[in-house]
């Protein structure tokens, strides 16, 4: 079986190759093959779970870098800096060494830590001190004041969803011998342990005895609370408040300069973020591929297996020879090996065909070296859409939109808005639909739901005496030999039976087009069976299916064409309904609701018997094929 050279009509011939490479060149080899895009690596570590594979820690680390980059994207949008594009083509980026990736990871971590520190300063400066209660207590008498009570205080901040749990635990531990107040902090603060924002509540506990206070402090800290020291006397607390106010002044001055530095840093990295994101994405793909390689217990030679097109083998060899030159190491070795496994399907696409190929792949992928159904879909999909669309004006608007997207496709490719991204990916599908819709709009003679009066009509409407504008006027055929040059005569759009005529015409046209579509689809199955030399599929599958389909729907199409070709006005016979004919063909074989041609009842009975005779043949062949498959 020698497949054709064109890998669009049928999958390219795939071969299984084994790559031997040194440890120091494995990363460069994977990058070179990834840029080429012609290899599919086989997983040689299927028995090893993902967490135990050697490069999983690197992938996790890169995932953390991606999260930090995403954090920077969000902060840039919040600060009002011009948002950078979030996409860069990894194949156009220069090769990066592991040291450069490590430096990038450290730099992003340092930048995020810097931003979190500035946010912490801002939160500290914006949260007011709760000194009102302290000041109000100064005027109270000593006998009734809080300061005269022989009690201690514990205050702190804790996560908002844990404060209720803390209160219950303290209440049960101290058996109710405490007084606790808590209040939610409006501004979210930074959790230093997780480097993330957290909603907190401040709590204040009054209890007697050093042991009880120690228990409160220990329980609070075990639940992740941050406990603050409160001085015992009023004078010391006032001094503590004054010291905190001085610290806030220093924090505000530092915050002002930090904000300026942070804005400048974000503005600087905003142009680098897309490149960094693409680099990290490429590195993750490289390490994911390396996790599929075979790792020997001893030695420095790694090997991998991959499927690749035979016609691209020389390109792969050239890429492998140039990859290790940067490290002056040995050249990887590639050899072809035999395998009984079914190769993957590889179909080459272009900018025009990739949208159609993705649409077909959403329903299924052709088996290796079967005919690619995308090739006929490139024509049938936009044509069938145009049959339903059928308006010249709307088609021109669609054409202009598609041409606009194609003309500015490079800048528009940077837009990551998902609905528009889908539209951009199918821009050539939109273009083909618009072109076919222009043709169908001319055939239907419609522009924005109005008729196109380019040529003279074969019909004329003559007013009768006493005819009202709201009534009807009869139409007269001017010339029996005159035919409207293109499409439907525009006079039909003004006729009372326009809906009846157009619906009948479009329904019959849809049946004919659907019959053509199904017929050539069955013929593709015949071509595949002949290519793989599966005679049982020809005689046991294709032929019965074709007979069954043509006996019913092929016969209906012939009747439609025959009914169109008969001049029923010249005869006294009422044209029969084809819908009723098809229904009674199954419900009452041999009985006719209206005769279309002589001997019609005998032909229909024969076709019914012929069609139903194919059902047991199809069932028998399917059962036999399943039996051969599992034996």
N, C-alpha and C positions, 0 to 999 in steps of 0.2 A: 504494500500500500504506500504509494508515494503521494503525499498530499500536495496540493498546489502551493506555489510560492506565496500567493496572496493569503495573508493571515487574517483578513477581514471576512471573507466568505466562509472559511473553515478554519478551525484552530490550527495553529502552527504545529509542526511536528516537534514534540517535546522529548528530551533525553534526560536521563538521570546521571548526574556527574558527582564525583567525589573530589573534594578539595583538601589538600594537605598543606598546612601552613605552619610557620613558626609562631611561638607565643608572642614575640614582639611585633609581629605584622598582622595579627588577627583583626585588630581594630581597623587598620587601614584597608584591609581586604574587604571587610564588610561595608565600609563607607564607599569604596569604589564600586562594588556590586550594587549597593543601594542607589547610587547616582545613576547607574546604568538602567536599573529597573527591569531586568530580564530574568531574575532568579527568584525562585520560591524555595526557601529552605525547608528541609524536612526536620521534624522534631526527633532527635536521636535520644532524648531523655524523657520519654513518655512516662516511664515508671518513677520518675523523680518529681516530687511535688514542687510547686513554684517557690515556696519559701526556702527550700533546701538547695536550690540551684545557685551556682557560684556568683552570678552577677546580680542577684536579687537585691543585695544591699546597695549597689550603685544605682539601681532603678529607683529604689525608695528614696535615696538621697536626691536624685534628680527630680522626683515628684515633689519633694519639699521645696526645691528651688522653683519649680513651676508655681507652687502655691504662693511663694514670696513675690514672684513676678506678677501674678494675678492681683496680689495685694497692692503692688505699685500701680497697676493699671487703674484700680479702683480709686486710689488716692489721687492720681492725676486728674481723674474725672471730677472728684470732689473739689479739688483746689481751683478748678476752672482753667487749667492749662489745656492747650489744644490737644485733644486726644489723639494719640498716635494710632496708626493702623495696627491691627492685631495679627497680621499675617505677613510672613516672608517665606519665599520659596527656599526650602532647605538645600535644594540641589545647586542653587546659585551662590551659596555661602562658601567661604574658604574653609579648608580643612583645619580643624582645631585639635590641639594635643590634649591629653588628659590633664596636664598642668594648667592649661588655660581654662578648662572646665572647672577645676578645683578653685582657681582664682575667682572665676565668675560666681561660684557658689558662696565663697567667703565674702565677696563684695556685696552680693545681694543680702546675705545675712547681716552684715554690718550696716547696710543701708536701712534695713527694716528695724534693727535695734535702735539706730539713731532716730528714726521716725517715732518709734514707740516711746523712747525717752522724752522726746519733745512733747508727745501727747500726754505723758504722765505729768510733765511740768505744767502743761496747760490746765489739766484737771486740778492739780494742786493749787494753782493760782485762782481758779474760778470757784472752788468750793469755799463758802464762807465759814468762819469759825463760829461755833455755837456757844457764844459767851453771854447770851442774854440771860440765861438762867442764873449764871454765876453772878452777874451784876445785880439781878433782882434780889438775890439772896443776901446782899450786903446790908440792906436796910432792915432785915428781919431781926428779931430779938434772938439773943444767943440761946435762950431756953427753948425756943421753938424752932430755931434754925437747923438746917441740915448739918451744919458744921459741928453742932454740939452733940450729934449722935455718934456713938462709939461704933462706927461702921467703916468698911473699906469699899473701894470702888474698883470696878473692872470695866473698861470701855474698849471698843474695837469695831472693826468692820468685817462683814462676812457676806458671802454670796446670798443674794436675796432669796433664793429658793431653799436655803438651809437655815434661815433664821428661825423659822417656826420649829424645826426639829431641835435646834439648839435650846430654845426656850423650854420645850417639853423635857429634854434630858436634864437640864439644870433644875427644873422644878422637882423632878422625881429624885434626883441625886441629893439635893439639899432639903428634900421633904417640905418644900414650900417656904423655907426660911430665906427668902430673897425678894428683892424688888427689881424688876427688869422692864426697861423701856426700849423700844426699837423704832427706827424711822428709815424709810427708803431714801437713798441718795438719788437725786434726779439725774445727775450726769453719770454716764457709764465710765468706769475706770479700767486701767490696764491690768490684766492678770500677768504678772511677771513670769510665772511658771509656764503658762501656756501661750504667752505672747498674743493675747487676744483680749477683746473688750469683754467686760463682765459687769452686770448690774449688781450693786451691793446695797446693803443696809447697815446703818450704824446702830450699835446696841450699847446699853448702859446698864450695868448690874450693880446693885447695892446688897452687900451681905456682911454678916458679922463673923469675926474670927479669921485668923490667918489661914487655918486649914481650909475653911470654906472658900476663901478667896483663891487659894492655890488650886482647889478643885475646879473652880470656875475658869481660871486661866488655862489649866491643862486641858479641860474638855473643849474650850473654845479653840485653842491652837490645834488640837487633834482634828477638828472639823474644818480646818483651813482658814480660820479667822485670823485677822491681823490685830493683835492686842496692843494698845497704847498705854503708856504710863501716865497716871494722873497723880499729882502731888497731894499730900495729905492735908495741908493747910491752905486757907484762902490766899494768903500772901504768896505762897509758892506757886499756886495755880495762876495768879495774876502775872507773876513773873514769867511763867511758862507761856502764857498767851502773848505777852509782849515780845518774847523771843520768837514765837511763831510768826508774829506780824512782821518782824524784821526779816525773817527767812522768806516770807512771801514777797517782800519788796525785792529781795535778791533774785527770787525765782522769776518775777515778772520781767526784770531787766534781762535775765538770761533767756527767757522765753521770747522776748522781742527779737534778739539777735538770732536765736535758733530758728524762729519762723522764717526769717529772711534766708538763712543758709539752707533750710529745708526746701523752700520754694525754688531756690537756684539749683539745688541738687536734683529735684524732681524734673525741672525743666531740662536739665542736662541729660538725664537718663531717658527722658520721654522719647528721644529719637533712637535710642539704643535698645529699648525694650523689645520691639519686633524681632530684631536680629538675635537677641538673647533667647527669646521664646523659641525661635526656629532652631537655634543651636541645641537647646535642651531637648526639644522634641526629637531632633535627629539622634542625639546621644541615647535617648531612651530606646529608640528603634534599634540602634546598634547593639546595645546590651541585651535587648529582648531577643535579637537574632543570635547573639553569642550564647545565650542560655540554651539554645537548641543544638549547640555543637557537642561533639563527643570529647570528653576530657580524659586523657590517659592518666593513670595513676603515677606513672614514671615517664620521664622524657619531656621534651619541649615541643612535641609535634601535636598539633590539633588537626582534626579533620571534620568536615561537614559534608552533608549531602543536599543537593538542590536540583530542582527541575528547571530546565532552561530550554529555549527554542534552539533547534539545531542550527538554524541560519544565523543565530547570534553568538555562536560558540567562539568565533574569531574575535568578536568584540569583547567577550568576557575574558578571553586569554590576554588580549592587549591590556585590559584594565588591570588584570592581576599582575602583569609584568611591570606596569608603571607604579603600582601601589607601594611596594616595599622600597622603592628607590630613595625615599626620604630617610629611611633608616639604614640604608646600605646593607640590607639583609638578604637572605636567600629568597628566591622567587617561589611563590606558591605553585604547587603542582596540581593539575586538573586532569582527571581521567574519566572516561565514560564507563559506566557499569550497567549491567543488565538487571532488569527488575520486572516482576510479574504484576506489580501494582499499576492501577490505571492512572495514567498521567493527568495532570490538571489541564483544564481548557485555557488556552492563551489566545486572545483575540486582540489584534492591534487596532487602536482607535485614533481618530484625529479630533480636532476641536469640533468638527461638524458632527461626527458620529458618536462621540462619547456620551452625549445626552441620551440618544436613542439606546445605546448599549446599556446604560444604567437603568433606563426604564424597563427594558426587557429583562435585565438581571434581577429586578425586583420580583418578577414572577418565576424565574428559574434560569438556570444556566445550561446550555447545550452540553451534552456529553462530549468527551474528547473526540475531535475530528468529525463531529456531526455538523451539518450545515448551520451556520449562524443565522437565527431568525431575525436578527437585527437588520440584515441587508434588505429584505423586502419591507420590513417595518418602516424603514426610512421613507418609503413612498406611500405605503398603505395607511399609516397612522395619520399623517397630515391630510391625505386625500379624504379618508372617512370623516375626519373632523370637518373638512370643508363642506362635505355633503350635508352635514347637520347645521353648519354655521351659515354659509350661503348668503352673505351680504357684502356687496362691493365696498360700501362706505366704511363699515366696521373693519373690513379686511385691510383697507388702506391705512387706517389708524394703527392697526396691529403691525403692519409692515413698517411704518415709520418708527414705532416703538422698538421693534426688533433691530432695525438698522441703527438706531441711536445707541442701543446697548452694545452692538457689535463694534461700532466706530470708536466708542470710548471704553472698550472692554478692559484695557490695562488699568486706568484709574478706578473703574467701577469694580474690578476684581478685589480691591482692598476692603470693600464694604462687607462687614460680617453680620449685617441684619438678616436673620434667617429667611423671612419671606422673600426678600429681594435676592438673597443668595440662591434660592431655588429657582427664581425667575432668571437670574443670570446664567445659571448652569444649563438651563434649557433654552437659551437665546436662539440657537439655530433650529430647535424644534418650533419655536414661535415664528421664526422666519419662514420655514417651510409651510406651516399652517397658514400664514398670511398669504403666501404666493398661491397656494391651492385654493384658498377662499376667494381670492380675486377671480380666479377662473370660474368657480362655482357661482359666485355672485353675478358674473356675466351670463352664465347659463340660466340662472333663476331670474335674471333681469331685475335685480333689486339693489337699491342703494339707500341705506338708512330706512329700510322698509317702504321705500317709494319706487315706482316703476321707472325704468330708464327709457326715454322716448328718443332714441338715437335714429331709428328708421321708421318708415311708415308701417302702420299696422295693417294686417290683412282684413281686419274687421272695422266696421263703421257703425256708430250709434245714431240712428235717425229718429228725431223727435216726432211723436204723433200729436195729432190735434187734441188738445186738452190734457196733455201729459204734464204732470206735476214734477217739481224738482225732487220731492221725496219719494216718488214712485220709481218705476223701472221703464227702461226703453229697450226695445229689441235690438239685437246686433245683427248686422247683415255682412255676409262674406263678400268682399269686393271682387276678388279674383281667386278662382279655385286653384290656379297654378302658382300663385304667389306664396312664397314661404318667407317667414321672418329670417333675416340673415344669420342671426346668432341668438341662441337661447329661446326662452319662452316669449311669445308675443305679449307685449306690454298691455294689450287690451284685456287679457285675462285678469289683471289686477283690479279692473273696474267691474268685472262681472259678478253677478249675484252668487253664482256657483264657483267662485274663486277658491274658497276653502275646500269644497268638495273635490274640485279638480286637482288642486295642489297637493292635498293630503293623499289622494289616490296615486298621483304621479310619484310623489316622494316615497310612499310606502313600497310601491312596486320597484322603484329604482334601488331602494335599500335592500330589498330581497335579492335583486340581481347582483348587486355589489357584494352582499354577504355570501352568496353562492360562489362568486368568483374567488373571494377570499378563502373560503373553506376548501375549495377545489385545489387551489395551488398549494395550500397548507398540506393537504393529503399527498400531493405530488412531492413535496419535500420529504415526507416519510418514505416514499418510494425511492428517491435518490439516495437517502441514507441507507436504506436496506440494500440497494445495489452496490453502494460503496463498500459496505462491510460484508457483502456477499452472504446475506442472511435470507436465503430463499424462503424460509418458513414465514418470515415477516412479509414477504411479497405476496405469497399465495394465501397465507392464513390471516393476515392482518390488513394489508393495504387493499387488496382486491375486494374482500367482503365489505370493508368500510366504504370504499368508493361506490360499490353497487348499491348498498343501502342508502347512501346519501343521494346519489343521482336518481334512484328510483322514486324518491319522494320530492326532494327540493329541485333536482335537475328537471324533473317532469313539470314542476310548478313554474320554473323559469321559462321553459318552452311554451307553456300555455300562456304566460304573460306576453311573450313576444308575438305569439300567434294571434292573440286577441288584439294587440295593437295593429297588426298588419291587415286585419279584416275591416272593410268599409261597412260598418253596421248600419249607416244611414241609407245605404243602397239596398238593404234587405229588410224584410218584414219581421226578422227575428230579433227578439230582445237579447242583448249580450248577457251571458250568464255571469253570476258572481263567482269569482275564483276562490274567495274565502269559503263560501258555502260548498264549492266543489271539493276543496281539500278536506273540509270537515266530514262531509258525507262519504268521501272516499274511504275513510276508516270506520265510520259508524254504520254506513249502509253500503257496503261494496256491491256494485252492480246497479244501484239506483242513482238516477241523475236528477238534480234540481233544475238544471238547464243544460241543454246539449251545446257543446262547443264545436265538436266535429263528429263525423260518422265513426261508429265503432268505439266510442269513448269508453263505454262501460267495460268492454272486454280488455282494453288496454290497461285500465286502472286496476282491475282485478288481478291481471298478470303482474303488474308492478308491486301490488301489495304482497302477493305470494313470494315474489322474488326478494323483496326487502326483508320480510320476516324469516325467510330461509337462511339469511346470513347470520342471524342471532346465534343459533347453536354452533355455527362454524367459529364465530368469534369466541364464544365461551370455551369451546373445546381447545382451541389454539392457546388461549390464555392459561388454561389449566395445565396444558402440556408444557408450556414455557416455564411456568412456576415449578413444575416437577423437575424439569431439567436443570433449573437454576439451583435447586437445593439438593441435588444428587451428586 
